Amino acid sequence: KKIINQKALPIVLGGDHTITYPIVRAFNTPIHVVQFDAHIDYTKVTEGMTYTNSTSFRLLHKLEHVKSLSQVGIRSMRDIKSDVNDAIDNGSKIIRMNEIRNKGAENIWEHLPEGEDCYVTIDIDAYDMSLVPGCVSAEPNGFNFEELKMSLKSLSNKMNVKGFDFVEVNPKLDVGTNVTSYLGALTVAMFLGFID
């Protein structure tokens, strides 16, 4: 809240996807949320574990100032069908990889109102698993670099990006060249360059 009240752009590097809920909760004006991820992260709260990386977006959907949730790149077979159904029933717009490739990454935002505020969260596993060895939850058939670049560029052209986070890089799992960490840093710098 201190960062937002200073009119600064919050850029938060995780950690895992647990961080997104408290960040978005700190905003006090209406905002759209866009999640780039392989997984829906919409698990029900169980055994008293409320704030976890898998419950973040179910919790986020309960915040009154969140106008919409777009979940982009979702493709994991580990997601439970009832969680996906709950997300859709609660208003999520789920954009899968086949839709992104059929329409073109720059043409997937027709559901968002131009010029309104949005917060973006990017999980490294949005990228295809072949690109991110330093990610514990990587999945096949994800974004290549150009696809994610065009998605972020077109989103920043349409919406007023008020902040973003980047999560789930695990340097201890990365290969000797640190390619996952490099790709993560490059993605953050690239997205910053797109935001006015």
VMD Tcl script that draws the C-alpha trace (Angstrom):
set ca {
  {0.00 0.00 0.00}
  {2.90 2.37 0.71}
  {4.24 1.79 -2.81}
  {0.82 2.35 -4.39}
  {0.19 5.47 -2.27}
  {3.50 6.89 -3.52}
  {2.15 6.54 -7.10}
  {5.01 4.15 -7.86}
  {4.66 1.08 -10.06}
  {4.95 -2.05 -7.91}
  {7.12 -4.72 -9.51}
  {7.39 -7.73 -7.22}
  {9.63 -10.74 -7.80}
  {8.67 -14.03 -6.14}
  {8.76 -16.43 -4.49}
  {5.78 -18.44 -5.54}
  {2.28 -17.45 -6.55}
  {1.22 -16.91 -2.94}
  {2.42 -13.30 -3.30}
  {-0.19 -12.16 -5.85}
  {-3.20 -12.15 -3.53}
  {-1.77 -9.75 -0.91}
  {-0.39 -7.48 -3.64}
  {-3.73 -7.17 -5.42}
  {-5.49 -6.81 -2.07}
  {-3.40 -3.66 -1.45}
  {-4.99 -1.84 -4.40}
  {-7.96 0.32 -3.43}
  {-9.42 1.15 -6.83}
  {-11.12 -1.12 -9.43}
  {-8.64 -3.24 -11.34}
  {-8.56 -6.10 -13.84}
  {-6.13 -8.96 -13.15}
  {-4.33 -10.91 -15.87}
  {-2.58 -14.15 -14.89}
  {-0.08 -15.85 -17.23}
  {0.30 -19.42 -15.97}
  {0.19 -23.10 -16.85}
  {-2.01 -23.78 -13.82}
  {-5.26 -22.22 -12.70}
  {-4.19 -21.88 -9.00}
  {-7.84 -22.05 -7.92}
  {-7.72 -24.79 -5.28}
  {-10.22 -24.77 -2.44}
  {-8.88 -23.88 0.99}
  {-8.29 -27.14 2.91}
  {-6.79 -28.08 6.28}
  {-6.51 -24.43 7.31}
  {-4.07 -23.67 4.46}
  {-5.66 -20.44 3.25}
  {-2.77 -18.52 1.74}
  {-0.90 -20.81 -0.67}
  {0.30 -20.61 -4.25}
  {-2.59 -22.83 -5.36}
  {-5.40 -20.84 -3.67}
  {-4.37 -17.30 -4.66}
  {-6.82 -16.76 -7.50}
  {-9.82 -18.23 -5.72}
  {-9.10 -15.74 -2.91}
  {-8.49 -12.93 -5.37}
  {-11.89 -13.48 -6.96}
  {-13.49 -12.52 -3.64}
  {-11.97 -9.02 -3.63}
  {-14.63 -6.45 -4.49}
  {-12.27 -4.15 -6.41}
  {-11.18 -6.94 -8.83}
  {-13.31 -6.28 -11.91}
  {-12.21 -9.33 -13.88}
  {-9.73 -12.19 -13.91}
  {-8.15 -13.41 -17.15}
  {-6.19 -16.67 -16.82}
  {-3.90 -17.06 -19.82}
  {-1.97 -20.11 -20.99}
  {-3.78 -22.56 -18.70}
  {-3.04 -26.11 -19.85}
  {-2.10 -28.40 -16.96}
  {-3.66 -31.84 -16.62}
  {-3.01 -31.46 -12.87}
  {-5.81 -28.89 -12.56}
  {-8.97 -30.34 -11.04}
  {-12.04 -29.99 -13.27}
  {-14.21 -28.70 -10.42}
  {-11.69 -25.91 -9.76}
  {-11.75 -24.92 -13.41}
  {-15.55 -24.94 -13.38}
  {-15.58 -22.82 -10.21}
  {-13.25 -20.28 -11.81}
  {-15.47 -20.02 -14.89}
  {-18.63 -19.83 -12.77}
  {-17.05 -17.01 -10.75}
  {-16.33 -15.05 -13.93}
  {-12.83 -16.07 -15.03}
  {-11.93 -15.73 -18.69}
  {-9.66 -18.71 -19.38}
  {-7.53 -18.35 -22.51}
  {-5.83 -21.59 -23.49}
  {-2.78 -22.00 -25.71}
  {-4.77 -23.23 -28.73}
  {-6.85 -20.03 -28.67}
  {-3.70 -17.91 -28.42}
  {-2.16 -19.68 -31.41}
  {-5.36 -19.61 -33.47}
  {-6.03 -15.90 -32.92}
  {-2.46 -14.67 -32.56}
  {-1.04 -13.59 -29.21}
  {-1.79 -9.93 -29.94}
  {-5.51 -10.62 -30.52}
  {-6.65 -12.23 -27.26}
  {-7.77 -9.18 -25.29}
  {-11.11 -8.35 -26.93}
  {-12.91 -9.08 -23.64}
  {-11.00 -6.36 -21.74}
  {-12.16 -2.71 -21.79}
  {-9.55 -0.46 -23.36}
  {-7.68 1.95 -21.12}
  {-8.79 0.54 -17.77}
  {-6.37 -0.36 -14.97}
  {-4.92 -3.84 -14.74}
  {-2.47 -5.82 -12.67}
  {-0.42 -8.58 -14.34}
  {1.07 -11.67 -12.75}
  {3.46 -13.91 -14.69}
  {4.42 -17.42 -13.61}
  {7.62 -18.66 -15.30}
  {5.74 -21.87 -16.14}
  {3.65 -19.91 -18.63}
  {6.66 -20.63 -20.83}
  {7.04 -24.07 -22.38}
  {8.86 -26.52 -20.09}
  {11.74 -26.86 -22.56}
  {12.67 -23.22 -21.83}
  {12.51 -23.32 -18.01}
  {14.53 -26.11 -16.35}
  {14.66 -24.00 -13.18}
  {10.93 -24.35 -12.56}
  {9.49 -27.09 -10.38}
  {6.05 -27.08 -12.04}
  {6.83 -26.67 -15.75}
  {4.35 -28.01 -18.31}
  {4.61 -28.79 -22.05}
  {2.95 -26.78 -24.83}
  {3.53 -23.37 -23.25}
  {4.45 -19.96 -24.60}
  {7.57 -19.46 -26.64}
  {9.37 -16.14 -26.14}
  {7.77 -14.37 -29.10}
  {4.25 -15.43 -28.07}
  {4.63 -14.12 -24.54}
  {6.31 -10.97 -25.81}
  {3.43 -10.21 -28.16}
  {0.86 -11.00 -25.47}
  {2.49 -8.60 -23.00}
  {3.05 -5.90 -25.61}
  {-0.54 -5.95 -26.87}
  {-1.88 -6.04 -23.31}
  {0.20 -3.03 -22.30}
  {-1.00 -1.19 -25.43}
  {-4.65 -1.80 -24.51}
  {-4.67 -1.53 -20.72}
  {-3.17 0.77 -18.09}
  {-0.76 -1.57 -16.29}
  {-0.60 -0.55 -12.61}
  {1.92 -3.16 -11.52}
  {3.07 -6.74 -12.00}
  {4.77 -9.66 -10.34}
  {6.95 -12.44 -11.71}
  {7.12 -15.73 -9.82}
  {8.24 -19.37 -9.54}
  {11.85 -19.27 -10.77}
  {13.85 -21.69 -8.62}
  {17.59 -20.95 -9.06}
  {18.58 -24.13 -7.19}
  {16.94 -26.22 -9.91}
  {18.36 -24.19 -12.79}
  {21.06 -25.55 -15.09}
  {24.63 -24.27 -14.99}
  {23.98 -21.49 -17.48}
  {21.13 -20.08 -15.31}
  {18.95 -19.94 -18.42}
  {15.69 -19.86 -16.44}
  {16.83 -16.94 -14.31}
  {18.04 -15.15 -17.43}
  {14.73 -15.71 -19.22}
  {12.89 -14.43 -16.14}
  {15.03 -11.29 -15.92}
  {14.66 -10.70 -19.65}
  {10.86 -11.04 -19.42}
  {10.66 -8.54 -16.55}
  {12.88 -6.01 -18.38}
  {10.98 -6.51 -21.62}
  {7.58 -5.97 -19.99}
  {8.86 -2.85 -18.23}
  {9.85 -1.51 -21.63}
  {6.29 -1.96 -22.91}
  {4.59 -0.16 -20.02}
  {4.08 3.56 -20.51}
}
mol new
graphics top color blue
foreach p $ca { graphics top sphere $p radius 0.5 }
foreach p [lrange $ca 0 end-1] q [lrange $ca 1 end] { graphics top cylinder $p $q radius 0.2 }
display resetview
